[in-house]
Amino acid sequence: MFSLGWGIGTKNQANEWLEVFFAAPLLNPEASVIKSVTSVIGEITENTSVELSSEQLKQLSQQLQQNDQAELAKIAARMADSVQPAIICALVEDSAPASAVEVYLKLHLLSHRLVKPHHTKLDGMFGLLINTAWTSEGAVDARELADRQLQARLEGRVLEVKSVDKFPSMADYVVPSGIRIGDAQRVRLGAYLGEGTTIMHEGFVNFNAGTEGTSMIEGRISAGVTVAKGSDLGGGCSTMGTLSGGGKEVITVGTESLIGANAGLGIPLGDRCTIESGLYLTAGAKVNLLDDKGQLVEVVKARALSGLNDLLFRRNSLSGALEAKANKNAVELNHELHAHN
């Protein structure tokens, strides 16, 4: 089995799932866990989601306890007392999600670091998610928000709306170990943040994207973009994602590279590369390729330099031409900034 999880969530007035919180999502669950689940909901032959009653959750907890899964048993037992609806999601195979519940399980797998970006299928997920207001009282269908706001006022309360989006904040569901986030609303559920990552207040990380670790992110990591260990994104910089002009090209940043402040990246960047501040490097841009003496070798499109290592991309201050030359100055991390308690 690919994945398994039981969680509690929120529905709208039409009985549709808005979101699901999985406290302990599982990747390739052990046979004893699968046995415990099937004893409650029956045989699982295909990807399926089944709502669970309080009694079923208690039964699941007992079965897990008997099969030496004490921690998972505790979670199921606590869920039996939930006032929110509970559901179990079992994914026999990693296929395109068929429901919002399946989408949420896969987003949890990413943010729990159980799968890396591009290692689970998310095709068609947007059509399965409902535009939701993420409020101080939880998820509210955006179409039902006005009524909820009025009711709150009538009861002497203010319903605070943090965002209106199909995706919630990752930190409302999981905070991976060894990270810092300046503004949690700027990291969506489904982001993958490696150990040692710092997201500053203006940094942003989309779903199915993220860092391998030890990175300072002050810019934008768009959907599908991954940043290798030891690389930094300067203030206001951006990366071209698969949802915002990058097409099917997967944009990556190699190890120990730097994208300067207000710069941009539209090609895969190799190891130990630097893009100077303010320079947006798009795939079709003409680049003067220079040798180690600064002499012109040839003119190429930037895409021809995709993934190459040890390059410095800069704008010639006199001619305005875009240049690439060997980067002799290795990017050294500020270890004090990257230190974690």
C-alpha positions in Angstrom: 0.0 0.0 0.0 1.3 3.5 -0.9 -0.2 5.5 1.9 -2.6 5.4 4.8 -4.0 7.9 7.3 -6.9 8.7 9.6 -7.8 12.2 10.4 -10.4 14.8 11.4 -11.7 17.5 9.2 -14.3 20.1 8.3 -17.2 19.9 5.9 -19.4 22.6 4.4 -23.2 22.8 4.5 -23.4 20.6 1.4 -21.5 17.8 3.3 -18.4 18.3 1.2 -14.9 18.1 2.8 -13.1 21.4 3.0 -9.9 20.1 4.8 -8.6 17.1 6.7 -5.9 17.0 9.4 -3.8 13.8 9.5 -1.8 13.7 12.7 0.4 10.8 11.6 0.2 10.1 7.8 1.9 6.9 6.8 4.0 6.0 3.7 4.1 2.3 2.9 2.4 1.3 6.1 3.4 -1.9 7.9 1.4 -5.0 7.4 0.2 -4.9 11.1 -1.3 -1.4 10.5 -3.1 -2.5 7.4 -4.4 -5.5 9.2 -5.8 -3.3 12.0 -7.5 -1.0 9.5 -9.1 -3.8 7.4 -10.5 -5.4 10.6 -12.5 -2.2 11.0 -13.5 -1.1 7.4 -13.0 -4.4 5.5 -10.7 -5.3 2.7 -9.1 -2.5 0.7 -8.6 -3.2 -3.0 -8.5 0.3 -4.4 -7.9 3.9 -3.3 -10.7 4.6 -0.9 -11.9 7.0 1.9 -14.3 5.9 4.6 -15.9 8.0 7.3 -15.4 6.6 10.8 -17.8 6.6 13.8 -16.6 7.0 17.3 -17.1 3.3 17.9 -15.1 2.4 14.8 -12.3 4.6 16.0 -12.3 2.9 19.4 -12.2 -0.5 17.6 -9.3 0.7 15.4 -7.4 1.8 18.5 -7.9 -1.6 20.1 -6.7 -3.4 17.0 -3.6 -1.2 16.7 -2.8 -1.7 20.4 -3.0 -5.5 19.9 -0.7 -5.2 16.9 2.0 -3.3 18.8 1.2 0.1 17.3 0.8 2.0 20.5 1.4 5.5 19.2 -1.0 5.1 16.4 -3.5 3.5 18.8 -3.4 6.6 21.0 -4.2 8.9 18.1 -7.2 6.8 17.1 -8.4 6.7 20.7 -8.2 10.5 21.0 -10.0 11.0 17.7 -12.9 8.9 19.1 -13.9 11.9 21.3 -13.7 14.5 18.4 -16.7 16.7 17.7 -15.5 17.0 14.1 -16.1 14.3 11.5 -13.4 11.6 11.1 -12.2 9.7 8.0 -9.7 7.1 7.0 -7.9 7.4 3.6 -6.2 4.4 2.1 -4.2 4.8 -1.1 -3.4 1.4 -2.6 -1.4 3.1 -5.4 0.0 6.5 -6.1 -2.4 7.7 -8.7 -4.0 11.1 -9.4 -6.2 12.0 -6.4 -9.9 11.4 -6.8 -11.2 13.5 -3.8 -10.2 16.4 -1.5 -9.4 13.8 1.2 -6.8 12.1 -1.0 -5.3 15.5 -1.9 -4.9 16.4 1.8 -3.2 13.1 2.6 -0.7 13.7 -0.2 -0.1 17.3 0.9 0.6 16.0 4.4 3.1 13.4 3.1 5.0 16.3 1.5 5.1 18.5 4.5 5.9 15.6 6.9 8.9 15.0 4.6 7.7 11.5 3.8 7.8 12.2 0.0 9.8 14.9 -1.8 8.4 17.3 -4.4 7.5 15.6 -7.7 7.5 12.2 -6.0 3.7 11.8 -5.7 1.0 12.4 -8.3 -1.2 15.5 -7.8 -2.8 15.8 -11.3 -6.2 17.4 -11.2 -6.0 18.4 -7.6 -7.2 22.0 -8.0 -10.6 20.9 -9.2 -11.1 18.8 -6.1 -10.5 21.6 -3.6 -13.1 24.2 -2.5 -12.1 27.8 -2.2 -12.0 28.2 1.6 -11.7 31.0 4.1 -9.1 30.1 6.7 -10.4 31.8 9.8 -9.9 32.0 13.6 -12.7 29.4 13.9 -11.3 27.1 11.3 -12.1 26.4 7.6 -15.2 28.0 6.2 -16.5 27.5 2.7 -16.0 31.0 1.0 -19.6 30.9 -0.2 -20.8 30.5 3.4 -18.4 33.1 4.9 -20.8 36.1 4.9 -23.4 34.3 7.0 -20.7 33.0 9.4 -19.4 36.6 9.8 -22.8 37.9 10.5 -23.6 35.2 13.1 -20.3 35.8 14.8 -21.1 39.6 15.1 -24.6 38.8 16.5 -22.9 36.7 19.2 -20.5 39.5 20.0 -17.5 37.9 18.3 -15.3 38.8 15.3 -14.5 36.1 12.8 -10.9 36.8 11.8 -10.1 35.8 8.2 -6.4 34.9 7.7 -6.7 34.0 4.0 -9.1 32.9 1.3 -7.4 30.2 -0.7 -7.7 26.5 -1.7 -4.6 25.8 0.4 -4.1 26.4 4.2 -0.9 27.3 6.0 1.4 24.4 6.5 2.1 25.4 10.1 -1.6 24.9 11.0 -1.1 21.2 10.2 2.6 20.4 10.8 5.8 22.2 11.8 8.8 20.0 10.7 11.8 19.9 13.0 14.7 22.3 12.6 13.0 25.1 10.7 12.1 28.7 11.2 9.3 30.6 9.5 8.9 34.4 9.8 5.3 34.5 8.5 3.6 31.1 8.6 0.8 32.3 6.2 3.4 32.4 3.4 4.1 28.7 3.5 1.4 26.5 2.0 0.5 23.0 3.1 2.3 20.7 0.8 5.6 22.6 1.0 8.7 20.5 1.8 11.1 22.2 4.2 14.3 20.4 4.9 16.1 20.5 8.2 17.9 23.8 8.7 15.7 25.9 6.5 14.8 29.5 7.4 11.9 31.2 5.7 12.1 35.0 6.4 9.0 37.2 6.6 8.9 38.0 2.8 9.8 34.4 1.8 7.2 32.2 0.2 7.0 28.5 -0.4 4.3 26.9 -2.5 3.0 23.3 -2.4 5.0 20.5 -4.1 8.1 22.7 -3.8 10.7 23.5 -1.2 14.2 23.0 0.2 16.5 20.2 1.0 17.8 22.1 4.0 20.2 24.7 5.3 18.8 27.5 3.2 17.9 31.1 3.9 14.8 31.9 1.9 13.9 35.6 1.5 12.3 35.2 -1.9 9.7 33.1 -3.6 9.8 29.3 -4.2 7.1 28.7 -6.7 5.1 25.5 -7.3 7.4 22.7 -8.4 10.7 24.4 -7.6 13.2 22.7 -5.4 16.3 24.3 -3.7 19.3 22.1 -2.8 21.2 22.3 0.5 23.3 25.3 1.1 21.6 27.6 -1.3 20.0 31.0 -0.5 17.3 33.1 -2.1 17.8 36.8 -1.6 15.1 39.3 -0.7 12.3 39.8 -3.3 13.8 37.2 -5.7 11.6 34.8 -7.6 11.7 31.4 -9.2 9.5 30.5 -12.2 7.2 27.7 -11.2 5.3 25.1 -13.3 2.1 27.1 -12.6 3.3 30.5 -13.5 5.0 30.5 -16.9 7.5 27.7 -16.4 5.4 25.2 -18.3 6.6 21.7 -17.7 10.2 22.7 -17.1 11.2 21.8 -13.6 13.2 24.6 -12.1 15.8 23.6 -9.6 18.6 25.4 -7.7 21.8 23.4 -7.1 23.9 23.3 -4.0 25.7 26.4 -2.5 24.1 28.7 -5.0 22.7 32.2 -4.6 19.9 34.1 -6.3 20.5 37.8 -5.4 17.9 40.2 -4.1 15.1 41.0 -6.7 16.6 38.6 -9.2 14.7 35.8 -10.9 15.3 32.3 -12.2 13.7 30.6 -15.3 16.1 27.8 -15.9 17.5 25.0 -13.7 20.5 26.4 -11.9 23.6 24.3 -11.2 25.8 24.0 -8.1 27.8 27.0 -6.8 26.1 29.5 -9.2 25.3 33.1 -8.5 22.7 35.4 -10.1 23.4 39.0 -9.4 20.8 41.2 -7.7 18.0 42.5 -10.0 18.8 40.1 -12.9 16.0 37.9 -14.2 17.4 34.9 -16.0 14.8 33.5 -18.5 15.3 30.5 -20.8 15.3 32.5 -24.0 17.6 35.4 -22.9 20.8 35.8 -24.9 23.9 35.4 -22.8 27.5 36.3 -23.6 29.5 33.4 -22.4 32.9 34.6 -21.2 36.2 32.7 -20.6 38.3 33.0 -17.4 39.9 36.2 -18.9 36.6 37.8 -19.5 36.8 37.4 -23.3 33.7 36.5 -25.3 33.5 32.8 -26.3 30.1 32.7 -27.8 26.5 34.0 -27.5 24.0 31.4 -26.3 20.4 31.3 -25.0 20.3 30.8 -21.2 18.6 27.4 -21.5 21.9 26.1 -23.0 23.4 26.7 -19.6 20.8 24.9 -17.6 22.3 22.9 -14.8 25.9 23.9 -15.4 28.0 24.5 -12.3 30.2 27.4 -11.1 28.7 30.2 -13.2 28.2 33.8 -12.3 25.3 35.6 -14.1 25.6 39.3 -14.3 24.6 42.4 -16.3 27.4 44.3 -17.9 27.1 47.8 -16.4 28.3 49.5 -19.6 26.7 47.6 -22.4 23.7 46.1 -20.6 24.5 42.7 -22.0 23.8 39.6 -20.0 27.0 37.7 -19.2 28.0 34.4 -17.7 31.5 33.6 -16.5 33.2 31.2 -14.2 32.3 31.9 -10.6 35.5 31.9 -8.6 34.0 33.2 -5.4 32.3 30.3 -3.7 29.1 31.2 -1.9 29.6 30.8 1.8 26.7 30.5 4.1 26.3 32.8 7.1 26.3 30.0 9.7 25.1 32.3 12.4 21.9 33.1 10.5 21.4 29.4 9.6 22.0 28.2 13.2 19.0 26.4 14.8 18.4 25.7 18.5 
